[in-house]
Amino acid sequence: MKFISDLSTNKNAWFLLAASALGLELAALFFQYVMDLKPCIMCIYQRVAIWAIFFAGLIGYFSNQFILGRLFSYSFWATGAIWGLLIALEHVEMQTSTMSFLFSCEFVPNFPQWAPLHEWIPALFAATGDCGEINWQFLGLSMPQWMVVVYGLYTALFTIIILGRVIHRKMF
């Protein structure tokens, strides 16, 4: 458990977190621009959550020796992982529910007025697809189902790291 506890002060661990999130973002762009799979609004929100995890890793990489830096990193990581998991679960529900006609999918992201990401960087954050369509599967799981797995892993790793820190009384 000490090894796990010490990961949050290891810049390579934070680099791995950032690199994994960047890899997922690059995969999303490959799906969008090479395979021509159009992202829906829920996909865009999940993309934002991945960017939060990326920035958590980046902040942690450069400031892992400082408690304030780790706290910022933890907050971005937790927000991205948990919010992403909730959005992915809702997306799966939209696609698999027998009552799917009750769900509606917006076309314009509901970003804050002070950060209209879909206007600033439409290549990354503009929604052009339908949330209910399942047009890609791998090993029997759709894209949102895979994202539940991904965000579940990010959330579990976050929880393990925090518990390791608390158990060893290193307090974040």
Secondary structure as UniProt FT lines:
FT   HELIX           2..6
FT   HELIX           7..9
FT   HELIX           11..33
FT   HELIX           41..63
FT   TURN            64..65
FT   HELIX           67..96
FT   TURN            98..99
FT   HELIX           100..102
FT   TURN            113..114
FT   HELIX           117..120
FT   HELIX           122..125
FT   TURN            131..132
FT   STRAND          137..138
FT   TURN            139..140
FT   STRAND          141..142
FT   HELIX           143..167
FT   TURN            168..169
//
